[in-house]
Amino acid sequence: MVDTDALLADLASTVGSEHVLTDPDLVAPYAIDWGRRWGGPALAVVRPATTAEVAAVLARCLQDRIPVIPQGGNTGLVAGGVPAEVPGPLGSPIIISTRRLTRLDPIDEVSGQVTVGAGVTLGDLHRYAAAAGWEYGVDLAARDSATVGGTVATNAGGIRVIAHGMTRQQVVGIEAVLADGGIVEHLAGLPKDNTGYDLAGLLTGSEGTLGVITAVRLRLSRPHAASSVALIGIDTYDEALRLLRDAPRPGAIVLAAEVTDRVGVELAMEMSGLPWPLEERHPLTLLLEIADGGGGEGFDESVLDGYDVTLAINAADRARLWTYRELQGEVYTAYAAAHGADPAHKLDISIPLRHLAECADLLRERMATYAGVLAFGVFGHLGDGNIHVEIAGPAADDEDVDMLVLGTVSTYGGSISAEHGVGRAKSHHLHLTRTPTEIAAMQAIKAALDPEGIMNPGVLLPLESRRD
Ligand SMILES: Cc1cc2nc3c(=O)[nH]c(=O)nc-3n(C[C@H](O)[C@H](O)[C@H](O)COP(=O)(O)OP(=O)(O)OC[C@H]3O[C@@H](n4cnc5c(N)ncnc54)[C@H](O)[C@@H]3O)c2cc1C
């Protein structure tokens, strides 16, 4: 039997009593996810300020076998950073908030690298890098809340993958605390270092199941030339893919290729008060951003000839055209709330590009006949074959509608999680994308590094062998 008072007193003596939150009103925002679809009870929220404090908190939790959930900005969309509705066999968890781990070391001008605390937001890192003439290659709409630690733990993608790759491509070193309180620190960022297992690579994308990431060494790049944005009205995904291939002139660097369907643009218009951005209402809009010096010369006019296009060559117009896309993560949630429905279902999938059009059409067809769907839309990162599926209407616990999407994706050889991770939401669907041998290998890694199973139980790997 755990002596909760003794546990909380020990945690308070480690991080300071003001950083151990137990008041339900203070705990509540940490215990429910951003989309308000998932959440559950937590013993407390603990907010360490240093790596040593994280280590002491984990060692103390292990002593009583208390489950631990690392949490950064709580913008995750797969219930990885919040408690389960019903606590698992180990009982209610402690949430470790990393937001006080805000170390920002000087940028190494020679290597173009920087060491950053896990709790620094992506937005703060962008501003910090930009002020020194550098750029960090990962960006996403939740930038002002999502933390560097959270983006590493989920191997976040975002809107710049086409130019820079996923988060894993930026991580050149890591510091993390393992389940027993041991600290692994490998922050040198050497370009060549073949000394054994790649722990940074392993912890990246581990979703808090192997340890708490406390700092990372990240690769920066020099900013691209000024950019131009074209918003193009189109009918099909195949057309979008053709334009992505042909519209940029040879040598122009594509910074983003984002597609949004008509429903999503119309919802964004309602939310922002902006007008329809093109002359006609097309089933899809394609946003292409190209580093071409900012004058629009990077687009091949002969390819765009005959299309309904808006071109933005100054910062205000570029931001306006981006607004329709950037609001997509919010508009279905707002629509569901306005119609008294449960929070929208948000599914993040990737599909081999050659099947994208067919799969998207099939999903639309299936949703059109699914009972209770009020709004359905698709948007996402075209060049990566990654689309986000939003469904407003079905009950929050309606997993059949999720399964309809994930099952469709798996028949096309796609992934049930392109970039948001697996979390609790999809852990029992992992077998749709990974083989039994792969899952067994992951379970062996988990058991070796976290033998008591206290690190984020139920995330990534299912607690029970549930299969859909
Ligand atoms: C509007 C909106 C747009 C988004 N767009 C994108 C997008 O384009 N691409 C994309 O990939 N994601 C996107 N996301 C999802 C989300 O922003 C990312 O998953 C992000 O990486 C989560 O960061 P966070 O700090 O909020 O992590 P949290 O939500 O707090 O946690 C996410 C997961 O990481 C774990 N974790 C957090 N910090 C640590 C740590 N220090 N150590 C170990 N584990 C940790 C948690 O346990 C959890 O499993 C979007 C979300 C929103 C709300």
The ligand as an SDF file (V2000), in Angstrom:
LIG
                    3D

 53 58  0  0  0  0  0  0  0  0999 V2000
   -2.9060   22.8790  -33.4950 C   0  0  0  0  0  0  0  0  0  0  0  0
   -1.9710   21.7010  -33.4750 C   0  0  0  0  0  0  0  0  0  0  0  0
   -1.1790   21.4390  -34.5810 C   0  0  0  0  0  0  0  0  0  0  0  0
   -0.2980   20.3500  -34.5740 C   0  0  0  0  0  0  0  0  0  0  0  0
    0.4460   20.1150  -35.6830 N   0  0  0  0  0  0  0  0  0  0  0  0
    1.3250   19.0860  -35.6720 C   0  0  0  0  0  0  0  0  0  0  0  0
    2.1240   18.8140  -36.8170 C   0  0  0  0  0  0  0  0  0  0  0  0
    2.0190   19.4650  -37.8360 O   0  0  0  0  0  0  0  0  0  0  0  0
    3.0070   17.7980  -36.7430 N   0  0  0  0  0  0  0  0  0  0  0  0
    3.1440   17.0200  -35.6170 C   0  0  0  0  0  0  0  0  0  0  0  0
    3.9680   16.1100  -35.6110 O   0  0  0  0  0  0  0  0  0  0  0  0
    2.3790   17.2530  -34.5300 N   0  0  0  0  0  0  0  0  0  0  0  0
    1.4780   18.2470  -34.5210 C   0  0  0  0  0  0  0  0  0  0  0  0
    0.7010   18.4730  -33.4310 N   0  0  0  0  0  0  0  0  0  0  0  0
    0.7970   17.5740  -32.2760 C   0  0  0  0  0  0  0  0  0  0  0  0
    1.7250   18.0620  -31.1590 C   0  0  0  0  0  0  0  0  0  0  0  0
    1.9340   19.4390  -31.2140 O   0  0  0  0  0  0  0  0  0  0  0  0
    3.0490   17.3310  -31.2530 C   0  0  0  0  0  0  0  0  0  0  0  0
    2.8370   15.9530  -31.0100 O   0  0  0  0  0  0  0  0  0  0  0  0
    4.1090   17.8380  -30.2630 C   0  0  0  0  0  0  0  0  0  0  0  0
    5.2960   17.1540  -30.5490 O   0  0  0  0  0  0  0  0  0  0  0  0
    3.7450   17.6190  -28.8110 C   0  0  0  0  0  0  0  0  0  0  0  0
    4.6100   18.3980  -27.9970 O   0  0  0  0  0  0  0  0  0  0  0  0
    4.2090   18.7090  -26.4880 P   0  0  0  0  0  0  0  0  0  0  0  0
    5.3260   19.4000  -25.8260 O   0  0  0  0  0  0  0  0  0  0  0  0
    2.8980   19.4010  -26.4330 O   0  0  0  0  0  0  0  0  0  0  0  0
    4.0870   17.2270  -25.8930 O   0  0  0  0  0  0  0  0  0  0  0  0
    2.9670   16.6110  -24.9620 P   0  0  0  0  0  0  0  0  0  0  0  0
    1.6370   16.7040  -25.6070 O   0  0  0  0  0  0  0  0  0  0  0  0
    3.0830   17.1640  -23.6140 O   0  0  0  0  0  0  0  0  0  0  0  0
    3.4330   15.0760  -24.9390 O   0  0  0  0  0  0  0  0  0  0  0  0
    3.4070   14.3160  -26.1090 C   0  0  0  0  0  0  0  0  0  0  0  0
    4.0840   12.9550  -25.8370 C   0  0  0  0  0  0  0  0  0  0  0  0
    5.4630   13.1420  -25.5690 O   0  0  0  0  0  0  0  0  0  0  0  0
    5.7860   12.7050  -24.2510 C   0  0  0  0  0  0  0  0  0  0  0  0
    6.7120   13.7020  -23.7090 N   0  0  0  0  0  0  0  0  0  0  0  0
    6.5510   15.0510  -23.6540 C   0  0  0  0  0  0  0  0  0  0  0  0
    7.6590   15.6310  -23.1860 N   0  0  0  0  0  0  0  0  0  0  0  0
    8.5330   14.6270  -22.9080 C   0  0  0  0  0  0  0  0  0  0  0  0
    9.8570   14.5830  -22.3960 C   0  0  0  0  0  0  0  0  0  0  0  0
   10.5200   15.6950  -22.0690 N   0  0  0  0  0  0  0  0  0  0  0  0
   10.4450   13.3830  -22.2410 N   0  0  0  0  0  0  0  0  0  0  0  0
    9.8140   12.2290  -22.5830 C   0  0  0  0  0  0  0  0  0  0  0  0
    8.5580   12.2150  -23.0730 N   0  0  0  0  0  0  0  0  0  0  0  0
    7.9360   13.4050  -23.2320 C   0  0  0  0  0  0  0  0  0  0  0  0
    4.4750   12.6180  -23.5130 C   0  0  0  0  0  0  0  0  0  0  0  0
    4.5230   11.6540  -22.4790 O   0  0  0  0  0  0  0  0  0  0  0  0
    3.5360   12.2180  -24.6310 C   0  0  0  0  0  0  0  0  0  0  0  0
    3.6190   10.8440  -24.8740 O   0  0  0  0  0  0  0  0  0  0  0  0
   -0.2050   19.5300  -33.4220 C   0  0  0  0  0  0  0  0  0  0  0  0
   -0.9970   19.8100  -32.2990 C   0  0  0  0  0  0  0  0  0  0  0  0
   -1.8700   20.8670  -32.3260 C   0  0  0  0  0  0  0  0  0  0  0  0
   -2.6970   21.1430  -31.1070 C   0  0  0  0  0  0  0  0  0  0  0  0
  1  2  1  0
  2  3  1  0
  2 52  2  0
  3  4  2  0
  4  5  1  0
  4 50  1  0
  5  6  2  0
  6  7  1  0
  6 13  1  0
  7  8  2  0
  7  9  1  0
  9 10  1  0
 10 11  2  0
 10 12  1  0
 12 13  2  0
 13 14  1  0
 14 15  1  0
 14 50  1  0
 15 16  1  0
 16 17  1  0
 16 18  1  0
 18 19  1  0
 18 20  1  0
 20 21  1  0
 20 22  1  0
 22 23  1  0
 23 24  1  0
 24 25  2  0
 24 26  1  0
 24 27  1  0
 27 28  1  0
 28 29  2  0
 28 30  1  0
 28 31  1  0
 31 32  1  0
 32 33  1  0
 33 34  1  0
 33 48  1  0
 34 35  1  0
 35 36  1  0
 35 46  1  0
 36 37  1  0
 36 45  1  0
 37 38  2  0
 38 39  1  0
 39 40  1  0
 39 45  2  0
 40 41  1  0
 40 42  2  0
 42 43  1  0
 43 44  2  0
 44 45  1  0
 46 47  1  0
 46 48  1  0
 48 49  1  0
 50 51  2  0
 51 52  1  0
 52 53  1  0
M  END
$$$$
